[in-house]
């Protein structure tokens, strides 16, 4: 449910504000104003429509430090050397009698601070350092001089606008640090279907969809894992090696309309795929030991001694960010990705195009039973490639070999994929 509309009121001198109409859209009003920093309600204007998250601002990093320095050392020109803030509002107007700028944020999903939110949050932090009380309630002598002397450029675009215009404004204005494509995809609501699935699962609040959002798992990791099971690989009759070799291209594939529908078709198995990724990681050591024990190969039973694996003592076991499971044997995606991708063979797709994708057999049980053979094949291939997990992850032979191993196991067990 959307929050109730909120009106903001800021004192502004007449000589320091201008209002103009958009030359192509008479419904849009653009206001430029110089507002005293002390009067701006820093941290209170929503920024949900901003492609970056600003829930956490690290004041010791470069940009917050630069903003702090420019405010405290050059308050009289702060409005010139700082980019200022851009707010999208439902409506905005200036009252000449009271010399007050008014603007209304009707919905955080449609209105708010689309650019300059880093500056806004840094100023909020600096005000908190002065006093935890509402800054507007402070006595004159309690306010540092640099807050009294400094102004900030506030731009407001007010009126009805569609999602496309909001997205274009966010894209164009956020150029001081390049906004990552995955943040803009979120702003354009491109993840809504996936969010609905994840936020109803054990992965609720674990996935970040915007830059700087304080959550442990990047949405691109999720998309990378889903790419391993994308139905297009069946059509191409190839393996999804690109998910490992070009992780940065995953978001480009997702944003491509010819690919997006295939991702959405994975909706019934999304949670299983994410769980499988961690399940394989945690179960790998048991599968490894079983594989070499059954083949009676001496000297190869300790996974932690291999160059491709980082072994940790029990008290320092790695907690996997998706499921929270822990493992002492930290593996690279050069091993995990081709193993996980081989299990896409267990998916059965409706031939008519109607109906949901489903597992032909339980993938967790399948890996528990057949994992030793898959792990043995993977490790032996890694051995031939110089114990280099990156080379293993790039090897077409590894990917296709594991997939064919799964296909053969299904055939032997009498499982038929219709």
N, C-alpha and C positions, 0 to 999 in steps of 0.2 A: 504494500500500500504506500502511495506517495505521501510525503510530508505535506503539511498545510503550507500554502504560499506565505512567504515572509517578505516584509518590506524593510529596506534599509534606508536610513536617512543620514546624510553626511553634510556638514557645513562646508560650503564652498563660496568663495568670493565671486562676484559677477564677472570680474575681469579674468578669472581663471577657469572659465568653463565655456564651451561652445557646443551647440547642438546642430547637427545637419541631417538632411534626409538622404537616403541612398538614391543615387541617380537612376537606378533601374527598378527599385522596389520601394514604392512610396510607403509600404507598411513597416519598413525598417527605419529606425532612428539610431544615429551614431552620435554618441556624446564623448567628448574629450574634456577631461578636467584634471587640474592639479589639486590634489587633496593632501592635507597635512597628514603625515605618517601617523601622528598621534591620534588622528580621528578615524583612520581606517580600521574596521573591525577585523583585524588580522586573525586568521584561523577560524573564523565563523562563517565565511562565505563558502558554500559547498564547492568541491572540486571534482565531483564524481565524473563529470564529462571531460575532465582533463585526461589525456592518454597516459600520464604518469601518475603513480600513486605517491602521496605525500604524507602517509600515515606516520612514517618515520623519517625525520630529517637529521642527518648526521652533521652537526655543526662544525666538526673538525675537518670536514672535507673541503675541497678547493672552492666550489661555488658558494656555499654558505659563508666561508671565510671572506671571500671577495665582497659579498653583499654587506657583511658586517663592517668590513674596513671602509667601504665607500660611504656607509651611513654615518659611522662614528667620526671619520676623519674629514669627509667632504659633504656634510649635511646640506650646505647651500647649493650644491649642484647634483644632489642625489637624484632628483627628478630628470636630470639630463643624461646621467651616465648609467642609470638603471633602465631596463626595458619597460618596467611598469607592469600593470596587470590588465588583462582583458576579461570582462565579464559579459556573458550572454544572459540577458534578462527578458522576462515576459513583457515588461514595460518599464519606461524610465522617463522622468521629467524633472524640470528645475523650477522651484518656486522662487520667483524674484523677490517676493515680499519677505520671506523668511531666510532667503539666501541658503536654501537647502536642496541638495540633490537627492532625489528619491529613485530607487529602483526596486523592482519586485522579482524575486526568484520564486517561480510558481512550483517547479519540480526539479529536484536535484538531478534527475535523469535527463532533463532538457535544458536547464539553466545552471549557471554557476561560473566559476573561474576556469576558463578554458586555456589561459596562458598566464604565466607569472605566478603560479601557485608556489613555486619554490621560494621566490622572494617573499610572498605572503606568509609562508610558514616560518621562514627565518625571522621575519619581523615579529611574528607572534612569539617565537622563542626568546627573542631579545627583550620583548616587553615582559615576559614571564620572569626574566632575570631581574627586572626592576621591582616587580610586585606580582604576586599571584592574584591580586584583586583585579576586577575589571578595570582596564586602563582608563576608561572614561570617568571613573569615580575618583581618580587620584587628585590630590591637591597639586596646585601649580608647582610648589617647591619640591614635590616628590618626583617630578618628571625631568629626566636628564635633558640638557640643552639640545643634544642632537635630535631628539624627538620633537622638540618645540620648533626647531629651525628647518627641518627637512620636509619636503613634499614628495609625492609620488604621482606619476602619470597614470590615471585611471581611464581606461577606455571601456565604454559600454555599448554593446550592440543590442538593441531592444526591438521586440516584435516577434511575430510568428515566423518560424523557420523550420524547414524539414530536416530530417536526419542527415541527408546528403550534405547540406550546407554546413551543419554543425561539424560534421566529420572533416570537411575540406578546411574549415577554419582552424580546427585543432591541428591538422596536418601542416598547414601553411605557417601557422604562428609558432609552433614548437620546433624551432630550428636552431636555437642556441646550443642544444645538444640533440643530435638526431634522434627523433622518436622512433623506437623500433616498430617494425611492421606488426608485431604481435599485439602491441598496445593499441594501435589504430584499428586492428581487426576487432578488438574488444569494444572499442568506442563505437564501431559500426554494428555492434550486436552480433558479430559473426560467430560467437561462441555460445550463444544463448541455449541452443539445444544441448550442448555438452555440459554447460553449467548446471542445467536442470538435472542431469544425470549425476554429476559429481557431488552436487550439494545435498543430494538425498542419500549419499553413501557414506562409507567410512572415510572418504577422502574430502569430506566437507571442510572448508577453510584451510585446505592444504595446498591448493593450486593458485598461483598468481597469474593474473591475466594482463597486468599492466606493469610497466617498468617501475622498479623500486617498491613494489607492493611487498610487505613483510610476511611472505608465506614461503614455505620451503621448496615447493616444486614449480618450476617454470612450465607454463602451458605448452611450450615448445617440446619439452620432454614428453608430455602426454601425447602430443600430436606425432612425435617421432615414433613412439611405441605403437600408436594406431596405424601409422604408415606401414609398419611391418605386416599388417593384416589387410591392407587396402585391397579391394577386389580387382583393381586394375592390373595387379601383378598376374592374376590368372589369365586375363585377356592378353597381356604382353608375353605370357609364358616365360617369365623371368623372375629373378629374386630381388627383393627390395634393398639392395646393397646401398643405394643412395641414402637411405635413412641413417646409415652409419658414416658413410664417406662424405656426405654433404649435409650435415645436420642443419646448417644455416638455410638450406633451400627448402626445408620442410614447410616453413610458414608460407613460402611462395606457392608450393603445391596446394596447400590448404586453401589459399585465397583464390586459386584457379577454379572457376565454376565447373570445369570438367572433372575436377577431383573432389570438390566439396561434397557432392551427393554421395560419393562412395564412402567418405568418412561418416556421414550421417547414417548410412546403412549399417554401420558397425554398432549403433546405439545399444542393441540388446547384449553385446558382449564386451562393452567398454570396460566395465568394472573387472570382469574376469581377466582381461588382457593386462591391466595394471597390476592386479594381484599376482598374475603369473610371472611378471618381470621380477618381483621380489621373491616369489616362491622358488624360482630357479636359482636365484642368487644364494638363498639360504640353504637350499637342498643340494647344492652343487657338491659340497664336500662329501656328503653321504653317497651320492651317485659316483663320485670319483673313487672313493675307497672301495665301493662294491665292484666297480668296473675292473680295477686292477687286482682285487682279491680273486675275482672269478677267473681271471686270466693267469693268475699265479705269476705275475710279473714282479720280481723283487726290486726293491730300491725305488719304486715309483709310488708308494702308498701315501706319502705325505704331501698333500697339496700345498701346504704353507711353505715348502722349500722351493717351489717353482718360481722362476724369475717373473712370470706373468701375474703372480698373485702377491698381494700385500697381506701379510699375516699380522693379526693384532692379538694381544693377550685378552683374556676374557673380560677383564675390567675395563678395557678400552675398545671393546667390540664396536663395530660400526653400526649405528642405527640408520636403517634405510628410510629416507624421508617420506616415501609414499605410505607404507603400511606400519612403519615403526618397528618392524622386525629387526633383529640384531644378528650380525654374523662376524666371525673372527677372520673370515677369508674374503677379502675385498677384491672383487673381480672388475675388469674393465668391460666396457660395452663391446669391445672387439671380440669378446667371448660371448657375452650375454645376448647381443642382438641377433647373431645368426642362429643361436640356440632357440631363442624365443620365436624368431621368424619361421623356423621349421614347423612350428605348431599351427601355423595358418592352414596347413593341410587338413587339420581337424575340423575346419569350418565347412559347413555345407550351405551353399547359396541356393535360394529358390530359383529354379530354371525359368519359371514364368515371369519373374520380376516382381511377383506378389508374395507376400509373406516375409517373415523375418529370418535373418541368418541365425544359425544355431550350431552348437558343437555336435559332431557326429559321435563323440564319446567324451567323457569327462577329461579335460586337458590336464588337470592336476594329478588325477589317478594315472593318466597315461604317462606323464613324466616320471612319476614315482616308480612305475614299472619299467619304463624304457629309457629313463634318464641315464643309467650307467652306459648303455650302448652309445647314446648320443654324445655323452661327455667323453667317452673313450675316443670316438672318432674326432671330436673337436681337439682334444689335447694332442693326439697323435699328429694331426695336421699342423698344429701350432709348433710341435717339435720339429717338423720338417721345414717350417718357415722361420727357424732360428729362434724359437721361443719369443717371438715378437707378436704381442696381441694385436697391435695395430695392423700388421701385415695379415694376420688371421682375419680380422674384421673386413679387410678389403679383398679377400680371396673369393672369387666366384666359385672356385672348386669347393671351398668350405661350405658356403651357403647352399649350393645345389646338392652337395653330398648329404648334408644333414636333412634337407627336405626329402630327398629320396629315401633316406633311412626311415623317416616317419611314414612315408607312403608304403614302403615294404612291410613295416610293422603292422600297419592297418590291414594290408592284404593278407598277411599271415594269420591275423586274428579273425579274419572273415568279415571285417567291417566293410560295408559297401557304401560309398558316397554316391547317393542318387543324383 
